[in-house]
Amino acid sequence: MSQRRFAQAMNKTRLAVICDSMRKEDLPNVLVIESLSFAEPWTEEMFLHELDSARIAESLVARVDEGVGEQIVGFLCAWIVSGELHINNLAVHPGYRSRAVASQLLDAILIRAYAKSVTVGFLEVRASNEAAAALYKAYGFEPIGRRRNYYEHPREDAIVMRRQPL
Ligand SMILES: CC(C)(COP(=O)(O)OP(=O)(O)OC[C@H]1O[C@@H](n2cnc3c(N)ncnc32)[C@H](O)[C@@H]1OP(=O)(O)O)[C@@H](O)C(=O)NCCC(=O)NCCS
């Protein structure tokens, strides 16, 4: 990243992004963000499976154009099934965090869920992931349970969170 881009990224004001559907050609950028964000990153095959499951899967990317061409700065993968929203993956490029990118992705998925008359939302988060837990709490998700040793590398419990009504 150039010094100018780094300085921009360090500007902690809200970054206006466009949230729209993930496409196959977005995957190289999505995979970079994924690997920078998780100890056990999803593989390309896992994202392709989401894109091939269009009946239930809603995969979004956050795009930004800061004058040097469009760039993907975050993504969200969810399922909308049986009247339920399940958020399965969410990450923002480390250089663009704390600028409301995840918030805008959550806003976008909630709008899609409302359009499909969804009434409840679920997700799992690592017990130690304070940033994500704070984000989800700010969005009205509440802890409702714990799955023991749900994650590996490091092994850790998952906190199950629910937002109801959505
Ligand atoms: C969690 C994550 C998606 C947040 O993305 P983001 O774009 O930085 O989040 P936002 O700027 O929209 O933050 C919205 C709110 O979330 C909370 N939040 C976000 N980052 C936080 C942090 N580091 N510490 C505490 N609260 C945080 C705050 O309540 C924040 O509101 P505020 O800015 O008014 O204080 C991002 O840190 C990330 O990609 N982390 C690695 C991957 C990950 O953990 N994904 C979630 C898996 S369940």
Ligand as a Chemical Component Dictionary entry (heavy atoms), coordinates in Angstrom:
data_LIG
# 
_chem_comp.id                   LIG 
_chem_comp.type                 NON-POLYMER 
_chem_comp.pdbx_formal_charge   0 
_chem_comp.three_letter_code    LIG 
# 
loop_
_chem_comp_atom.comp_id 
_chem_comp_atom.atom_id 
_chem_comp_atom.alt_atom_id 
_chem_comp_atom.type_symbol 
_chem_comp_atom.charge 
_chem_comp_atom.model_Cartn_x 
_chem_comp_atom.model_Cartn_y 
_chem_comp_atom.model_Cartn_z 
_chem_comp_atom.pdbx_ordinal 
LIG C1  C1  C 0 -15.119 -7.235  13.557 1  
LIG C2  C2  C 0 -14.910 -6.399  12.266 2  
LIG C3  C3  C 0 -15.675 -7.056  11.131 3  
LIG C4  C4  C 0 -15.449 -4.978  12.514 4  
LIG O1  O1  O 0 -15.344 -4.262  11.281 5  
LIG P1  P1  P 0 -15.275 -2.665  11.241 6  
LIG O2  O2  O 0 -15.579 -2.213  9.868  7  
LIG O3  O3  O 0 -14.008 -2.228  11.851 8  
LIG O4  O4  O 0 -16.487 -2.277  12.232 9  
LIG P2  P2  P 0 -17.254 -0.871  12.311 10 
LIG O5  O5  O 0 -16.305 0.251   12.051 11 
LIG O6  O6  O 0 -18.477 -0.937  11.478 12 
LIG O7  O7  O 0 -17.633 -0.828  13.877 13 
LIG C5  C5  C 0 -18.975 -0.756  14.326 14 
LIG C6  C6  C 0 -19.007 -0.990  15.837 15 
LIG O8  O8  O 0 -18.438 -2.258  16.160 16 
LIG C7  C7  C 0 -17.705 -2.148  17.398 17 
LIG N1  N1  N 0 -16.286 -2.353  17.143 18 
LIG C8  C8  C 0 -15.690 -2.482  15.934 19 
LIG N2  N2  N 0 -14.361 -2.694  16.094 20 
LIG C9  C9  C 0 -14.135 -2.698  17.422 21 
LIG C10 C10 C 0 -12.961 -2.867  18.230 22 
LIG N3  N3  N 0 -11.753 -3.090  17.689 23 
LIG N4  N4  N 0 -13.096 -2.813  19.572 24 
LIG C11 C11 C 0 -14.301 -2.626  20.146 25 
LIG N5  N5  N 0 -15.449 -2.429  19.431 26 
LIG C12 C12 C 0 -15.349 -2.483  18.108 27 
LIG C13 C13 C 0 -17.975 -0.758  17.910 28 
LIG O9  O9  O 0 -19.165 -0.800  18.696 29 
LIG C14 C14 C 0 -18.209 0.011   16.617 30 
LIG O10 O10 O 0 -18.984 1.177   16.810 31 
LIG P3  P3  P 0 -18.219 2.606   17.083 32 
LIG O11 O11 O 0 -17.259 2.785   15.935 33 
LIG O12 O12 O 0 -19.331 3.575   17.098 34 
LIG O13 O13 O 0 -17.508 2.426   18.382 35 
LIG C15 C15 C 0 -13.392 -6.284  11.929 36 
LIG O14 O14 O 0 -12.698 -5.907  13.081 37 
LIG C16 C16 C 0 -12.787 -7.564  11.374 38 
LIG O15 O15 O 0 -12.803 -7.807  10.189 39 
LIG N6  N6  N 0 -12.213 -8.405  12.273 40 
LIG C17 C17 C 0 -11.586 -9.674  11.855 41 
LIG C18 C18 C 0 -12.601 -10.671 11.369 42 
LIG C19 C19 C 0 -13.682 -10.939 12.403 43 
LIG O16 O16 O 0 -13.431 -11.064 13.606 44 
LIG N7  N7  N 0 -14.932 -11.074 11.911 45 
LIG C20 C20 C 0 -16.089 -11.404 12.734 46 
LIG C21 C21 C 0 -16.217 -12.882 12.821 47 
LIG S1  S1  S 0 -17.636 -13.329 13.834 48 
# 
loop_
_chem_comp_bond.comp_id 
_chem_comp_bond.atom_id_1 
_chem_comp_bond.atom_id_2 
_chem_comp_bond.value_order 
_chem_comp_bond.pdbx_ordinal 
LIG C1  C2  SING 1  
LIG C2  C3  SING 2  
LIG C2  C4  SING 3  
LIG C2  C15 SING 4  
LIG C4  O1  SING 5  
LIG O1  P1  SING 6  
LIG P1  O2  DOUB 7  
LIG P1  O3  SING 8  
LIG P1  O4  SING 9  
LIG O4  P2  SING 10 
LIG P2  O5  DOUB 11 
LIG P2  O6  SING 12 
LIG P2  O7  SING 13 
LIG O7  C5  SING 14 
LIG C5  C6  SING 15 
LIG C6  O8  SING 16 
LIG C6  C14 SING 17 
LIG O8  C7  SING 18 
LIG C7  N1  SING 19 
LIG C7  C13 SING 20 
LIG N1  C8  SING 21 
LIG N1  C12 SING 22 
LIG C8  N2  DOUB 23 
LIG N2  C9  SING 24 
LIG C9  C10 SING 25 
LIG C9  C12 DOUB 26 
LIG C10 N3  SING 27 
LIG C10 N4  DOUB 28 
LIG N4  C11 SING 29 
LIG C11 N5  DOUB 30 
LIG N5  C12 SING 31 
LIG C13 O9  SING 32 
LIG C13 C14 SING 33 
LIG C14 O10 SING 34 
LIG O10 P3  SING 35 
LIG P3  O11 DOUB 36 
LIG P3  O12 SING 37 
LIG P3  O13 SING 38 
LIG C15 O14 SING 39 
LIG C15 C16 SING 40 
LIG C16 O15 DOUB 41 
LIG C16 N6  SING 42 
LIG N6  C17 SING 43 
LIG C17 C18 SING 44 
LIG C18 C19 SING 45 
LIG C19 O16 DOUB 46 
LIG C19 N7  SING 47 
LIG N7  C20 SING 48 
LIG C20 C21 SING 49 
LIG C21 S1  SING 50 
# 
